[in-house]
Amino acid sequence: MQLSPFPVATTGGLIEGLAVLRNAARSTRTLVAESRLSVGIRLAGAASLWRDGAWVPLPDQTLTGLHCGSRIVRTEAGSLLVLAHLHPAAAVALGIVEAARLVEQTLDLARLWPVAEIEALRERLRAAPDDGARAAALERHLAERLAQGAAPEPAIVAAVDRLRAEPAELRIADLARELGLSTDTLGRRFAAGVGVSPKRFARAARLRSAVLSYGAGTTLTEVAMLAGYYDQSHFVREMRAATGLAPQGLLPGLAYC
């Protein structure tokens, strides 16, 4: 698996990352938590999601929402996927009336966008001279769509950014006070704009941070401390609640990202 990131040129903060994923051979990945939305356009190959004891084919054009747990994805050899990662409050700008519809889901973009629009975008990506140009073409298309949609509530964008920066240390009541809101109002507006409560979002962001910090020679205690867990036991409980497995059984034995 080769994941190539590319810089984001668009200002405004709703497009957070661009990448192209190529698979020379079949691979299986366990994806643990995700605090962003993702748009993916597959130009070659196929992928499947393990669900209810079977592999379920994924659409070639997807919108993936926040994930507080884990999922297993199998990608076939020869796959080419162009990806854009979006701010979690971008759902409203994409025309998603209920952000909660995206939580723990991977939706077919053809259910949300005109098929002709998707096919025209796919042809532009195929015609691009290289992967950097493909990522840039997807970025331009998304930037135009986001500019035409409703702007996310600034307070919710700020709340998301603060929670991702300090998923362990920041108390929700303190965050609400900073934003000039009551705790209940922040919780209600956050859930409407992002799809989950601030506390649940912070838990997913912290778990994601822990997974990304794991590497060869890193102990579970170090991972737990870096991500802001009280101790290793706290990290183990959170991982088990999200994935059904303890970190010792998941991180060393499976590919992850």
Phi and psi in degrees as GROMACS dihedral restraints (atoms count N, CA, C in turn):
[ dihedral_restraints ]
;  ai    aj    ak    al  type     phi  dphi    fc
    3     4     5     6     1  -121.1    20    10
    4     5     6     7     1   114.1    20    10
    6     7     8     9     1  -106.9    20    10
    7     8     9    10     1   115.3    20    10
    9    10    11    12     1  -110.6    20    10
   10    11    12    13     1   112.2    20    10
   12    13    14    15     1   -81.8    20    10
   13    14    15    16     1   153.7    20    10
   15    16    17    18     1  -135.9    20    10
   16    17    18    19     1   150.3    20    10
   18    19    20    21     1   -70.3    20    10
   19    20    21    22     1   151.9    20    10
   21    22    23    24     1   -95.8    20    10
   22    23    24    25     1   128.5    20    10
   24    25    26    27     1   -97.1    20    10
   25    26    27    28     1   -23.7    20    10
   27    28    29    30     1   -72.9    20    10
   28    29    30    31     1   133.2    20    10
   30    31    32    33     1   -87.2    20    10
   31    32    33    34     1   164.8    20    10
   33    34    35    36     1   113.7    20    10
   34    35    36    37     1   -22.3    20    10
   36    37    38    39     1    87.2    20    10
   37    38    39    40     1    -5.5    20    10
   39    40    41    42     1   -81.0    20    10
   40    41    42    43     1   -27.9    20    10
   42    43    44    45     1   -96.3    20    10
   43    44    45    46     1   114.8    20    10
   45    46    47    48     1  -104.0    20    10
   46    47    48    49     1   -19.6    20    10
   48    49    50    51     1  -166.4    20    10
   49    50    51    52     1   153.4    20    10
   51    52    53    54     1  -134.3    20    10
   52    53    54    55     1   144.6    20    10
   54    55    56    57     1  -159.8    20    10
   55    56    57    58     1   159.0    20    10
   57    58    59    60     1  -124.4    20    10
   58    59    60    61     1   129.2    20    10
   60    61    62    63     1  -111.6    20    10
   61    62    63    64     1   122.9    20    10
   63    64    65    66     1  -119.2    20    10
   64    65    66    67     1   140.0    20    10
   66    67    68    69     1  -123.9    20    10
   67    68    69    70     1   113.6    20    10
   69    70    71    72     1   -77.8    20    10
   70    71    72    73     1   -28.4    20    10
   72    73    74    75     1  -134.7    20    10
   73    74    75    76     1   161.4    20    10
   75    76    77    78     1   -59.8    20    10
   76    77    78    79     1   137.4    20    10
   78    79    80    81     1  -138.3    20    10
   79    80    81    82     1   151.8    20    10
   81    82    83    84     1  -123.8    20    10
   82    83    84    85     1   127.0    20    10
   84    85    86    87     1  -125.1    20    10
   85    86    87    88     1   141.6    20    10
   87    88    89    90     1  -100.4    20    10
   88    89    90    91     1   117.5    20    10
   90    91    92    93     1   -98.8    20    10
   91    92    93    94     1   118.3    20    10
   93    94    95    96     1  -109.1    20    10
   94    95    96    97     1   111.6    20    10
   96    97    98    99     1    59.0    20    10
   97    98    99   100     1   152.8    20    10
   99   100   101   102     1  -160.1    20    10
  100   101   102   103     1   126.0    20    10
  102   103   104   105     1  -106.3    20    10
  103   104   105   106     1    21.9    20    10
  105   106   107   108     1  -131.4    20    10
  106   107   108   109     1   164.1    20    10
  108   109   110   111     1   -90.5    20    10
  109   110   111   112     1   154.9    20    10
  111   112   113   114     1  -138.4    20    10
  112   113   114   115     1   135.3    20    10
  114   115   116   117     1  -109.7    20    10
  115   116   117   118     1   127.7    20    10
  117   118   119   120     1  -127.5    20    10
  118   119   120   121     1   133.1    20    10
  120   121   122   123     1  -119.2    20    10
  121   122   123   124     1   114.8    20    10
  123   124   125   126     1   -91.7    20    10
  124   125   126   127     1   125.6    20    10
  126   127   128   129     1  -100.2    20    10
  127   128   129   130     1   -18.7    20    10
  129   130   131   132     1  -156.6    20    10
  130   131   132   133     1   155.9    20    10
  132   133   134   135     1    78.1    20    10
  133   134   135   136     1  -163.0    20    10
  135   136   137   138     1  -155.3    20    10
  136   137   138   139     1   162.3    20    10
  138   139   140   141     1  -144.1    20    10
  139   140   141   142     1   154.7    20    10
  141   142   143   144     1  -135.9    20    10
  142   143   144   145     1   153.1    20    10
  144   145   146   147     1  -113.0    20    10
  145   146   147   148     1   132.4    20    10
  147   148   149   150     1   -77.4    20    10
  148   149   150   151     1   117.3    20    10
  150   151   152   153     1  -145.5    20    10
  151   152   153   154     1   126.9    20    10
  153   154   155   156     1    53.2    20    10
  154   155   156   157     1    41.7    20    10
  156   157   158   159     1    80.9    20    10
  157   158   159   160     1    13.5    20    10
  159   160   161   162     1  -149.0    20    10
  160   161   162   163     1   157.4    20    10
  162   163   164   165     1   -85.3    20    10
  163   164   165   166     1   122.6    20    10
  165   166   167   168     1  -108.8    20    10
  166   167   168   169     1   121.4    20    10
  168   169   170   171     1   -59.0    20    10
  169   170   171   172     1   137.2    20    10
  171   172   173   174     1   -90.5    20    10
  172   173   174   175     1   147.5    20    10
  174   175   176   177     1   -63.9    20    10
  175   176   177   178     1   161.7    20    10
  177   178   179   180     1   -80.5    20    10
  178   179   180   181     1    -6.2    20    10
  180   181   182   183     1  -138.0    20    10
  181   182   183   184     1   119.9    20    10
  183   184   185   186     1  -133.2    20    10
  184   185   186   187     1   152.3    20    10
  186   187   188   189     1  -122.4    20    10
  187   188   189   190     1   114.6    20    10
  189   190   191   192     1  -106.0    20    10
  190   191   192   193     1   131.0    20    10
  192   193   194   195     1   -92.6    20    10
  193   194   195   196     1  -173.0    20    10
  195   196   197   198     1   -59.6    20    10
  196   197   198   199     1   142.4    20    10
  198   199   200   201     1  -127.9    20    10
  199   200   201   202     1   122.6    20    10
  201   202   203   204     1   -95.1    20    10
  202   203   204   205     1   -12.7    20    10
  204   205   206   207     1  -111.7    20    10
  205   206   207   208     1  -140.7    20    10
  207   208   209   210     1  -131.7    20    10
  208   209   210   211     1   163.7    20    10
  210   211   212   213     1  -150.9    20    10
  211   212   213   214     1   154.3    20    10
  213   214   215   216     1  -114.0    20    10
  214   215   216   217     1   125.7    20    10
  216   217   218   219     1  -120.7    20    10
  217   218   219   220     1   131.9    20    10
  219   220   221   222     1  -108.8    20    10
  220   221   222   223     1   126.5    20    10
  222   223   224   225     1  -114.6    20    10
  223   224   225   226     1   132.6    20    10
  225   226   227   228     1   -81.3    20    10
  226   227   228   229     1   159.9    20    10
  228   229   230   231     1   -61.3    20    10
  229   230   231   232     1   142.6    20    10
  231   232   233   234     1    83.6    20    10
  232   233   234   235     1    10.7    20    10
  234   235   236   237     1   -76.8    20    10
  235   236   237   238     1   144.0    20    10
  237   238   239   240     1  -136.3    20    10
  238   239   240   241     1   115.7    20    10
  240   241   242   243     1  -126.1    20    10
  241   242   243   244     1   129.0    20    10
  243   244   245   246     1  -101.8    20    10
  244   245   246   247     1   126.0    20    10
  246   247   248   249     1  -121.6    20    10
  247   248   249   250     1   144.0    20    10
  249   250   251   252     1  -131.3    20    10
  250   251   252   253     1   130.7    20    10
  252   253   254   255     1  -100.4    20    10
  253   254   255   256     1   133.1    20    10
  255   256   257   258     1  -118.6    20    10
  256   257   258   259     1   154.0    20    10
  258   259   260   261     1   -57.6    20    10
  259   260   261   262     1   139.4    20    10
  261   262   263   264     1   -63.4    20    10
  262   263   264   265     1   -18.7    20    10
  264   265   266   267     1   -87.3    20    10
  265   266   267   268     1     6.3    20    10
  267   268   269   270     1   -80.1    20    10
  268   269   270   271     1    -3.9    20    10
  270   271   272   273     1   -56.6    20    10
  271   272   273   274     1   -43.1    20    10
  273   274   275   276     1   -64.8    20    10
  274   275   276   277     1   -35.9    20    10
  276   277   278   279     1   -70.1    20    10
  277   278   279   280     1   -23.1    20    10
  279   280   281   282     1   -86.1    20    10
  280   281   282   283     1    -1.1    20    10
  282   283   284   285     1    90.1    20    10
  283   284   285   286     1    12.9    20    10
  285   286   287   288     1   -83.6    20    10
  286   287   288   289     1   111.0    20    10
  288   289   290   291     1   -68.7    20    10
  289   290   291   292     1   -41.7    20    10
  291   292   293   294     1  -115.1    20    10
  292   293   294   295     1   104.5    20    10
  294   295   296   297     1   -59.9    20    10
  295   296   297   298     1   -28.6    20    10
  297   298   299   300     1   -61.9    20    10
  298   299   300   301     1   -21.2    20    10
  300   301   302   303     1   -62.1    20    10
  301   302   303   304     1   -25.0    20    10
  303   304   305   306     1   -89.3    20    10
  304   305   306   307     1   -17.6    20    10
  306   307   308   309     1   -65.0    20    10
  307   308   309   310     1   128.3    20    10
  309   310   311   312     1    60.9    20    10
  310   311   312   313     1    24.9    20    10
  312   313   314   315     1  -126.5    20    10
  313   314   315   316     1   151.3    20    10
  315   316   317   318     1  -122.5    20    10
  316   317   318   319     1   110.2    20    10
  318   319   320   321     1  -100.5    20    10
  319   320   321   322     1   152.2    20    10
  321   322   323   324     1   -77.9    20    10
  322   323   324   325     1   119.9    20    10
  324   325   326   327     1   -59.5    20    10
  325   326   327   328     1   -24.4    20    10
  327   328   329   330     1   -65.4    20    10
  328   329   330   331     1   -15.8    20    10
  330   331   332   333     1   -82.9    20    10
  331   332   333   334     1   -12.4    20    10
  333   334   335   336     1  -116.9    20    10
  334   335   336   337     1   -33.4    20    10
  336   337   338   339     1  -114.5    20    10
  337   338   339   340     1   155.2    20    10
  339   340   341   342     1   -59.9    20    10
  340   341   342   343     1   138.8    20    10
  342   343   344   345     1   -60.0    20    10
  343   344   345   346     1   -38.1    20    10
  345   346   347   348     1   -62.4    20    10
  346   347   348   349     1   -37.1    20    10
  348   349   350   351     1   -64.9    20    10
  349   350   351   352     1   -43.6    20    10
  351   352   353   354     1   -64.6    20    10
  352   353   354   355     1   -43.3    20    10
  354   355   356   357     1   -67.2    20    10
  355   356   357   358     1   -36.9    20    10
  357   358   359   360     1   -65.0    20    10
  358   359   360   361     1   -39.9    20    10
  360   361   362   363     1   -64.6    20    10
  361   362   363   364     1   -43.5    20    10
  363   364   365   366     1   -60.7    20    10
  364   365   366   367     1   -40.9    20    10
  366   367   368   369     1   -65.9    20    10
  367   368   369   370     1   -37.2    20    10
  369   370   371   372     1   -64.5    20    10
  370   371   372   373     1   -39.8    20    10
  372   373   374   375     1   -67.4    20    10
  373   374   375   376     1   -40.3    20    10
  375   376   377   378     1   -64.5    20    10
  376   377   378   379     1   -36.9    20    10
  378   379   380   381     1   -79.0    20    10
  379   380   381   382     1   -12.6    20    10
  381   382   383   384     1   -63.0    20    10
  382   383   384   385     1   145.3    20    10
  384   385   386   387     1   -72.2    20    10
  385   386   387   388     1   -23.3    20    10
  387   388   389   390     1  -157.2    20    10
  388   389   390   391     1   176.1    20    10
  390   391   392   393     1   -64.9    20    10
  391   392   393   394     1   -36.1    20    10
  393   394   395   396     1   -61.5    20    10
  394   395   396   397     1   -40.6    20    10
  396   397   398   399     1   -68.8    20    10
  397   398   399   400     1   -33.0    20    10
  399   400   401   402     1   -65.5    20    10
  400   401   402   403     1   -45.3    20    10
  402   403   404   405     1   -61.7    20    10
  403   404   405   406     1   -41.2    20    10
  405   406   407   408     1   -66.0    20    10
  406   407   408   409     1   -37.1    20    10
  408   409   410   411     1   -66.8    20    10
  409   410   411   412     1   -40.9    20    10
  411   412   413   414     1   -64.8    20    10
  412   413   414   415     1   -40.3    20    10
  414   415   416   417     1   -60.3    20    10
  415   416   417   418     1   -45.6    20    10
  417   418   419   420     1   -60.9    20    10
  418   419   420   421     1   -42.5    20    10
  420   421   422   423     1   -64.5    20    10
  421   422   423   424     1   -44.9    20    10
  423   424   425   426     1   -67.0    20    10
  424   425   426   427     1   -37.4    20    10
  426   427   428   429     1   -61.3    20    10
  427   428   429   430     1   -41.1    20    10
  429   430   431   432     1   -64.8    20    10
  430   431   432   433     1   -42.9    20    10
  432   433   434   435     1   -65.8    20    10
  433   434   435   436     1   -43.5    20    10
  435   436   437   438     1   -64.6    20    10
  436   437   438   439     1   -36.8    20    10
  438   439   440   441     1   -66.6    20    10
  439   440   441   442     1   -28.4    20    10
  441   442   443   444     1   -83.6    20    10
  442   443   444   445     1   -17.5    20    10
  444   445   446   447     1   -88.0    20    10
  445   446   447   448     1   178.7    20    10
  447   448   449   450     1   -71.1    20    10
  448   449   450   451     1   139.9    20    10
  450   451   452   453     1   -75.1    20    10
  451   452   453   454     1   136.9    20    10
  453   454   455   456     1   -62.3    20    10
  454   455   456   457     1   153.0    20    10
  456   457   458   459     1   -66.2    20    10
  457   458   459   460     1   123.7    20    10
  459   460   461   462     1   -54.1    20    10
  460   461   462   463     1   -38.3    20    10
  462   463   464   465     1   -64.2    20    10
  463   464   465   466     1   -34.4    20    10
  465   466   467   468     1   -75.7    20    10
  466   467   468   469     1   -38.0    20    10
  468   469   470   471     1   -59.6    20    10
  469   470   471   472     1   -45.1    20    10
  471   472   473   474     1   -64.4    20    10
  472   473   474   475     1   -39.8    20    10
  474   475   476   477     1   -63.7    20    10
  475   476   477   478     1   -43.2    20    10
  477   478   479   480     1   -59.2    20    10
  478   479   480   481     1   -47.0    20    10
  480   481   482   483     1   -63.2    20    10
  481   482   483   484     1   -39.4    20    10
  483   484   485   486     1   -68.2    20    10
  484   485   486   487     1   -40.5    20    10
  486   487   488   489     1   -68.8    20    10
  487   488   489   490     1   -34.4    20    10
  489   490   491   492     1   -72.5    20    10
  490   491   492   493     1   -32.2    20    10
  492   493   494   495     1   -74.2    20    10
  493   494   495   496     1   -34.0    20    10
  495   496   497   498     1  -135.6    20    10
  496   497   498   499     1    64.2    20    10
  498   499   500   501     1   -66.3    20    10
  499   500   501   502     1   -20.1    20    10
  501   502   503   504     1  -100.9    20    10
  502   503   504   505     1   -42.9    20    10
  504   505   506   507     1   -80.1    20    10
  505   506   507   508     1   -29.5    20    10
  507   508   509   510     1   -81.1    20    10
  508   509   510   511     1   123.7    20    10
  510   511   512   513     1   -84.9    20    10
  511   512   513   514     1   140.8    20    10
  513   514   515   516     1   -62.5    20    10
  514   515   516   517     1   -38.2    20    10
  516   517   518   519     1   -63.6    20    10
  517   518   519   520     1   -39.2    20    10
  519   520   521   522     1   -67.2    20    10
  520   521   522   523     1   -40.3    20    10
  522   523   524   525     1   -62.4    20    10
  523   524   525   526     1   -43.5    20    10
  525   526   527   528     1   -61.3    20    10
  526   527   528   529     1   -40.5    20    10
  528   529   530   531     1   -64.2    20    10
  529   530   531   532     1   -42.3    20    10
  531   532   533   534     1   -58.0    20    10
  532   533   534   535     1   -37.1    20    10
  534   535   536   537     1   -88.9    20    10
  535   536   537   538     1    -0.2    20    10
  537   538   539   540     1    74.2    20    10
  538   539   540   541     1    28.9    20    10
  540   541   542   543     1  -123.8    20    10
  541   542   543   544     1   157.9    20    10
  543   544   545   546     1   -76.6    20    10
  544   545   546   547     1   160.3    20    10
  546   547   548   549     1   -60.9    20    10
  547   548   549   550     1   -40.4    20    10
  549   550   551   552     1   -65.5    20    10
  550   551   552   553     1   -42.0    20    10
  552   553   554   555     1   -64.9    20    10
  553   554   555   556     1   -43.3    20    10
  555   556   557   558     1   -60.5    20    10
  556   557   558   559     1   -45.5    20    10
  558   559   560   561     1   -60.6    20    10
  559   560   561   562     1   -41.4    20    10
  561   562   563   564     1   -68.2    20    10
  562   563   564   565     1   -46.4    20    10
  564   565   566   567     1   -69.4    20    10
  565   566   567   568     1   -37.1    20    10
  567   568   569   570     1   -63.9    20    10
  568   569   570   571     1   -46.2    20    10
  570   571   572   573     1   -62.9    20    10
  571   572   573   574     1   -36.9    20    10
  573   574   575   576     1   -67.8    20    10
  574   575   576   577     1   -38.0    20    10
  576   577   578   579     1   -87.7    20    10
  577   578   579   580     1   -27.6    20    10
  579   580   581   582     1  -113.7    20    10
  580   581   582   583     1   -30.1    20    10
  582   583   584   585     1   107.6    20    10
  583   584   585   586     1   -13.4    20    10
  585   586   587   588     1  -136.9    20    10
  586   587   588   589     1   169.6    20    10
  588   589   590   591     1   -72.8    20    10
  589   590   591   592     1   158.5    20    10
  591   592   593   594     1   -56.8    20    10
  592   593   594   595     1   -39.4    20    10
  594   595   596   597     1   -65.4    20    10
  595   596   597   598     1   -42.9    20    10
  597   598   599   600     1   -67.3    20    10
  598   599   600   601     1   -38.1    20    10
  600   601   602   603     1   -63.6    20    10
  601   602   603   604     1   -44.3    20    10
  603   604   605   606     1   -61.7    20    10
  604   605   606   607     1   -37.2    20    10
  606   607   608   609     1   -64.3    20    10
  607   608   609   610     1   -42.2    20    10
  609   610   611   612     1   -66.8    20    10
  610   611   612   613     1   -40.2    20    10
  612   613   614   615     1   -64.7    20    10
  613   614   615   616     1   -38.6    20    10
  615   616   617   618     1   -68.9    20    10
  616   617   618   619     1   -41.4    20    10
  618   619   620   621     1   -65.5    20    10
  619   620   621   622     1   -39.7    20    10
  621   622   623   624     1   -61.5    20    10
  622   623   624   625     1   -43.1    20    10
  624   625   626   627     1   -60.8    20    10
  625   626   627   628     1   -40.2    20    10
  627   628   629   630     1   -64.6    20    10
  628   629   630   631     1   -44.2    20    10
  630   631   632   633     1   -63.3    20    10
  631   632   633   634     1   -42.6    20    10
  633   634   635   636     1   -69.0    20    10
  634   635   636   637     1   -24.6    20    10
  636   637   638   639     1   -84.7    20    10
  637   638   639   640     1    -9.8    20    10
  639   640   641   642     1   -72.0    20    10
  640   641   642   643     1   136.5    20    10
  642   643   644   645     1  -160.2    20    10
  643   644   645   646     1   173.1    20    10
  645   646   647   648     1   -58.6    20    10
  646   647   648   649     1   131.0    20    10
  648   649   650   651     1    86.1    20    10
  649   650   651   652     1    -3.2    20    10
  651   652   653   654     1   -92.6    20    10
  652   653   654   655     1   129.5    20    10
  654   655   656   657     1   -83.8    20    10
  655   656   657   658     1   158.8    20    10
  657   658   659   660     1   -62.7    20    10
  658   659   660   661     1   -33.6    20    10
  660   661   662   663     1   -63.3    20    10
  661   662   663   664     1   -42.4    20    10
  663   664   665   666     1   -64.6    20    10
  664   665   666   667     1   -42.5    20    10
  666   667   668   669     1   -59.9    20    10
  667   668   669   670     1   -46.4    20    10
  669   670   671   672     1   -61.1    20    10
  670   671   672   673     1   -44.5    20    10
  672   673   674   675     1   -66.9    20    10
  673   674   675   676     1   -42.2    20    10
  675   676   677   678     1   -62.8    20    10
  676   677   678   679     1   -33.9    20    10
  678   679   680   681     1   -86.3    20    10
  679   680   681   682     1    -5.6    20    10
  681   682   683   684     1    92.7    20    10
  682   683   684   685     1    14.6    20    10
  684   685   686   687     1   -75.5    20    10
  685   686   687   688     1   154.7    20    10
  687   688   689   690     1   -62.0    20    10
  688   689   690   691     1   -41.0    20    10
  690   691   692   693     1  -163.4    20    10
  691   692   693   694     1  -178.9    20    10
  693   694   695   696     1   -62.9    20    10
  694   695   696   697     1   -38.0    20    10
  696   697   698   699     1   -61.4    20    10
  697   698   699   700     1   -39.5    20    10
  699   700   701   702     1   -61.4    20    10
  700   701   702   703     1   -45.0    20    10
  702   703   704   705     1   -61.0    20    10
  703   704   705   706     1   -44.7    20    10
  705   706   707   708     1   -60.7    20    10
  706   707   708   709     1   -42.9    20    10
  708   709   710   711     1   -63.1    20    10
  709   710   711   712     1   -43.7    20    10
  711   712   713   714     1   -65.0    20    10
  712   713   714   715     1   -43.2    20    10
  714   715   716   717     1   -64.8    20    10
  715   716   717   718     1   -41.9    20    10
  717   718   719   720     1   -65.4    20    10
  718   719   720   721     1   -39.0    20    10
  720   721   722   723     1   -64.9    20    10
  721   722   723   724     1   -35.2    20    10
  723   724   725   726     1   -81.3    20    10
  724   725   726   727     1   -36.1    20    10
  726   727   728   729     1  -118.4    20    10
  727   728   729   730     1   -16.3    20    10
  729   730   731   732     1    85.4    20    10
  730   731   732   733     1    -1.7    20    10
  732   733   734   735     1  -128.2    20    10
  733   734   735   736     1   150.2    20    10
  735   736   737   738     1   -76.6    20    10
  736   737   738   739     1   155.7    20    10
  738   739   740   741     1   -55.1    20    10
  739   740   741   742     1   -35.8    20    10
  741   742   743   744     1   -61.0    20    10
  742   743   744   745     1   -29.4    20    10
  744   745   746   747     1   -90.7    20    10
  745   746   747   748     1   -14.1    20    10
  747   748   749   750     1  -104.7    20    10
  748   749   750   751     1   -56.7    20    10
  750   751   752   753     1   -66.0    20    10
  751   752   753   754     1   -46.1    20    10
  753   754   755   756     1   -71.6    20    10
  754   755   756   757     1   -27.7    20    10
  756   757   758   759     1   -97.0    20    10
  757   758   759   760     1   -13.5    20    10
  759   760   761   762     1  -127.2    20    10
  760   761   762   763     1   151.0    20    10
  762   763   764   765     1   -69.7    20    10
  763   764   765   766     1   144.4    20    10
  765   766   767   768     1  -147.8    20    10
  766   767   768   769     1   160.5    20    10
